[in-house]
Amino acid sequence: MTYLQLSACFVAVATLGGIGLALASRTRGPRPIAVLLTVVVLFVLTAAFDTAMIASGLFHYAQDPLLGVHVGLAPIEDFAYPLAGALLLPALWTAMRTRRRAHDRRPIDEETSR
């Protein structure tokens, strides 16, 4: 399995999970502009820090499973993980916040009967 295939699976699971969580929360999900801004910031940080870590010799990649496209020294496949996080975590946060609000609105009698 190549790094690109692994990254694509990871992003697909995060995307489906994010969509599922956003739909399950029954509220307006994360704002797209906020998610986009998060992706841009995470990509810049990934490019900078991955390049620094690779240049310092902390880790390296086998070249055969790589696509061959790099940003600095960071292979393009490394950008799948911040993308997945930026897609999944805001949806998870929204779903948890919705659940918390529903719990807070529950009548006291219902809470004491548990």
HELIX and SHEET records of a PDB file:
HELIX    1   1 TYR A    3  ALA A   24  1                                  22    
HELIX    2   2 PRO A   32  ALA A   55  1                                  24    
HELIX    3   3 ILE A   76  PHE A   79  5                                   4    
HELIX    4   4 ALA A   80  ARG A  105  1                                  26    
HELIX    5   5 ILE A  108  THR A  112  1                                   5    
SHEET    1   A 2 HIS A  70  VAL A  71  0                                        
SHEET    2   A 2 ALA A  74  PRO A  75 -1                                        
END                                                                             
